[in-house]
Amino acid sequence: MRPSLYPRLLLFLAVAVHTTTAFHPPPKLRQISRNPSILLSASSPNSIHDLVESFRRGQASVTGVTKETLQRIEQQDGAVGAFLALSGDHALAQAKILDTKLAMKDTATAVLPLLGLPLAVKDNICTAGVPTTAASRVLQGYIPSYDATAVVRLKAAGCILIGKTNMDEFGMGSTTESSGYHVTRNPRDLTRSPGGSSGGSAAAVASGMVLAALGTDTGGSIRQPASWTGTVGLKPTYGRVSRYGLMAYGSSTDVIGPLTQNVMDAARVLAVLAGEDHAHDTTTSQAPELQDFVGAVREMEGKGSKPLAGVKVALVKETLHSRVEEGVASAVRKAVNLLERLGATVMEVSIPYLDAHCASYYVNVLSEASANLARYDGVRYGLRPKGAESAKTVMLGSRGSGFGEEVKQRILLGTFSLSAGYSDAYYLKSQQLRSVLSQSFSESFGVADVLVCPTSPTVAYPLGKAAESKVDMYADDLFTVPASLAGLPAISLPITGGREGESSLPVGLQIIGQRFAEAQILQVAKALELAQGS
């Protein structure tokens, strides 16, 4: 029997979000190039490897590249709106330290894997001394005293923190229009959204302002913006990367991962991020011994015309029929045919009840969000209103003026699904469906090595479209939430596509692997990337 949660939840969502915030068209924008590489100067490296090698060989200085990056952001970000804050002085100070050590022939510095890489970080990841607000007014002015584990590891690998990127408030949204500060625009078409909630990080990479950025993914917030902006977005297995220092939205699915311009760069960043965090995050103790992600990707570069021989690739057949635009479906079919020409054995599998799993995801994650955001009460954390005379007025003032409409609506939905008399009908049912989904994945991976499907059923929304129907915005996550609910690794790779009249708009192919099989999905993605470029 078909799960009954979906129609009931959609009815509830439709009632809950019947009032939407009016969208005000942005002012006329200065156009920027739609080709990210053009935004880089002629001498600027187009990969992390090339950038790092230029430092090691003395062809460029870390300080010089950091200055160029800050200048590029100043020139381009007025149109795009990718950043919320820049850490210019701190970044230049760190760059000078690295240059000094390189001049002294310090071998420990020279071998750093991400030496001198200017890195953008999503605004819900804590950075010591740099404002971190989760794009919410409730945390305006908050400056953490510590770095998230992911940031600690990236700095230790030689990264330069260049700034914090815009996002949907607390990660709640799919277009970066629910930010408490400003709207971010898609560098491919400034009248469209870059996706969300990691839209700022995706836009920063797609525009060429940085080579790599950190995002977070709860139900698709790395992969969907990667699809809409034509970048590579990698969601690691839940437990592969420490969540310490990440402001929680949905604790059972939140992960930190990279957005980059190519597959190899994603592997390089993941190699630094991954690993146990004994002191702070016990979920990382479940991970097996680390794989050589960079070596796995490099292996595909010399495998000849059939690099995927012996690899079983399964297309999730429901994804080409559920809400998907024809241009997106066509692009995915072409990509699957190309995988077959690369030697892969291609088949179809079924992951039934995608719409019900999407609905159950929202029950699950909004329930967690209602608990996670309870701490922002104006007493322990958050905006403290002036003139409040009691704990109650402090809380009402803090949450009422600090949270945006989308966050308030999601807190209400989550609180309702956990309330007495409704928790069995909604939250318990969502957990049961999560078990059904895990079983479906187990059966699929019994016959296939990786699964593929569209990352998103549509190309990038025009700005303002999401406000017209929030239920549609929620439902469009149906291809990304299954991997999140099951804790599986997934990567979005740009493929040629778009619907008629919009051929320049990117489409993403999602490649899903078994738990902790990031190396395999990176290999498949690299083989396809190479084939598309040839």
Secondary structure, DSSP 8 states (H G I E B T S, - for coil): ---SHHHHHHHHHHHHTSS--------------SSHHHHS-TTS-SSHHHHHHHHHTTSS-HHHHHHHHHHHHHHHHHHH--EEEE-HHHHHHHHHHHHHHHHTT-HHHHT-TTTT-EEEEETTB--TTS---TT-GGGTT---SS--HHHHHHHHTT-EEEEEE--SGGG--SSS-S-SS----BTTBTTB---SSSHHHHHHHHTTS-SEEEEEESSSTTHHHHHHHT-EEEE--TTTB--TTB--SSTTT-EEEEEESSHHHHHHHHHHHBS-BTTTBGGGGG--S---HHHHHHHGGGSTT-TTTT-EEEEEGGGGTSS--HHHHHHHHHHHHHHHHTT-EEEEE----HHHHHHHHHHHHHHHHHHHGGGBSSSSBS---TT--SHHHHHHHHHHHHS-HHHHHHHHHHHHHHSTTTTIIIIIHHHHHHHHHHHHHHHHTTT-SEEEEES-SSS--BTTHHHH-HHHHHHTTTTTHHHHHHT--EEEEEES---TT-TTS-EEEEEE-STT-HHHHHHHHHHHHHHHH-
